[in-house]
Amino acid sequence: MPELIRVVAADGHVVVDERRRLPGRGAWLHPDRGCLGRAERRRAFPRALRAKGVLDVAGLRHHVERLTRSADSAGGTVGAGTPRIRTGTRKQVDPS
């Protein structure tokens, strides 16, 4: 599953661009209910997609819910706040 979802505005709706090929200005969103809720409260989609008026996000909400349910049933979590596992070592730099 991709880390971010690309969305575009089409006919007054926010549409998920799964193949990342749809024309028009796109915006990116974490597949997380919290991020979607914050974006809706802030009215970020019309601003990010440069659309006039209100955009319907029902289809996007359904898509995020479906992704979240499938990730929860697989035992993983999706979205912001998920710790990243780092492998390898980092080179230390002498500050002097």
C-alpha positions as CSV (number, residue, x, y, z in Angstrom):
1,M,0.0,0.0,0.0
2,P,1.4,3.5,-0.9
3,E,2.3,5.8,1.9
4,L,0.3,8.7,0.4
5,I,-2.9,8.9,-1.6
6,R,-3.0,11.3,-4.6
7,V,-6.4,13.0,-5.1
8,V,-7.7,15.3,-7.8
9,A,-10.8,17.4,-8.2
10,A,-13.3,16.2,-10.9
11,D,-16.9,17.5,-11.3
12,G,-17.1,18.8,-7.7
13,H,-15.8,15.6,-6.1
14,V,-12.4,14.7,-4.7
15,V,-11.4,11.6,-6.6
16,V,-8.7,9.1,-5.6
17,D,-6.0,8.8,-8.3
18,E,-4.8,5.3,-7.7
19,R,-2.6,5.1,-10.8
20,R,-1.4,8.6,-10.3
21,R,-2.1,9.5,-13.9
22,L,-5.3,11.6,-13.8
23,P,-5.0,15.1,-15.3
24,G,-5.2,18.2,-13.3
25,R,-3.7,19.5,-10.1
26,G,-3.3,16.9,-7.5
27,A,-2.9,16.8,-3.7
28,W,-1.4,14.2,-1.4
29,L,-3.0,12.8,1.7
30,H,-1.9,10.2,4.3
31,P,-4.3,7.2,4.3
32,D,-5.4,8.0,7.8
33,R,-8.8,9.0,9.2
34,G,-7.2,11.7,11.3
35,C,-5.4,13.4,8.4
36,L,-8.6,13.3,6.3
37,G,-10.6,14.8,9.2
38,R,-8.1,17.6,9.7
39,A,-8.0,18.3,5.9
40,E,-11.8,18.5,5.9
41,R,-12.0,20.8,8.9
42,R,-9.3,23.1,7.5
43,R,-11.1,23.1,4.1
44,A,-7.8,22.1,2.6
45,F,-9.0,20.3,-0.6
46,P,-10.5,23.3,-2.4
47,R,-7.4,25.3,-1.6
48,A,-4.9,22.6,-2.5
49,L,-6.7,21.6,-5.7
50,R,-7.5,25.3,-6.6
51,A,-11.2,24.5,-7.0
52,K,-14.0,26.9,-6.6
53,G,-16.7,26.1,-4.0
54,V,-17.2,23.0,-1.9
55,L,-15.8,19.6,-2.9
56,D,-17.6,16.3,-2.0
57,V,-15.1,14.0,-0.2
58,A,-17.5,11.0,0.4
59,G,-15.7,8.8,-2.1
60,L,-12.3,9.6,-0.6
61,R,-13.6,9.0,2.9
62,H,-14.9,5.6,1.8
63,H,-11.5,4.8,0.2
64,V,-9.6,5.8,3.4
65,E,-12.0,3.8,5.6
66,R,-11.4,0.7,3.4
67,L,-7.6,1.1,3.5
68,T,-7.7,1.6,7.3
69,R,-9.9,-1.5,7.8
70,S,-7.7,-3.7,5.6
71,A,-4.6,-2.5,7.4
72,D,-6.2,-3.0,10.8
73,S,-7.2,-6.6,9.9
74,A,-3.7,-7.3,8.7
75,G,-2.3,-6.2,12.1
76,G,-0.6,-3.1,11.0
77,T,-1.4,0.6,11.4
78,V,-1.6,3.1,8.7
79,G,-0.9,6.8,8.6
80,A,0.9,9.4,10.6
81,G,2.4,8.4,13.9
82,T,3.5,5.0,12.7
83,P,7.1,4.5,13.9
84,R,9.6,3.9,11.2
85,I,12.1,1.1,11.7
86,R,15.6,2.2,10.8
87,T,18.2,-0.3,9.7
88,G,21.9,0.3,9.5
89,T,24.0,2.8,11.4
90,R,24.4,6.5,11.0
91,K,27.7,8.1,10.7
92,Q,28.6,10.4,13.6
93,V,30.2,13.7,12.8
94,D,32.6,15.4,15.2
95,P,31.1,18.9,15.9
96,S,34.6,20.5,16.5
